[in-house]
């Protein structure tokens, strides 16, 4: 009897170990076209597509835009979500939901872990992120909603590798504050093109980033 108990215990350990080591399956579902309302008055709209992100066939998040592979195991993708736009006086039968674009998600294919990335001064409306390796380049907006900065960030660090104020937002709300930054390699360099002002190129080396020598000197 004791022998059978030992056998069953060993079998249970083997089964639990195999289940724990079983790799997860991360997959993106079929893209669905939706309408995104823009600006404070929400008078403008933009047609985008959203895709569900599944972990072992279970829905975990909605996403929008292309994914970027950091490694063969980890990738990043932008989050999308729905917000309830119903008024308190409206019944549940009149429920109204609006799609919004959120921040970026870091997804591990092996473990199935999904983490929200905190990019400094990232604005869901204005910031268009360009990825290269684990570096993110974009135009960020300060908390006061006025200052626009060129930012180079790395997902493994809290503070930006590079940050320089470019301009201030005026009374109007433009569709974007700068074009999506452009990357090049050898040397690793990113170029910002703000709506107002001159282009700015930044060299990136490991955990350090600085303006290129041929860029106009900083104030």
ABEGO torsion letter per residue (X at the ends): XAAAAAAAAAAAAAAAAAAAABBBBBBBBBBBBBBBBBEAAGABBBBBBBBBBBBGGBBABBBBEBBBBABAABBBBBBBBBBBABBAABBAAABBBBBBBBBBBBBBAAAGBBBBBBBBGBBAAABBBBBBEABBBBBBBBAAGABBBBBBBBAABABBABBBBABBBBABBBABABBBBBBBBOBBBBBBBBABEBBBBBBBBEABBBBBAABBBBX
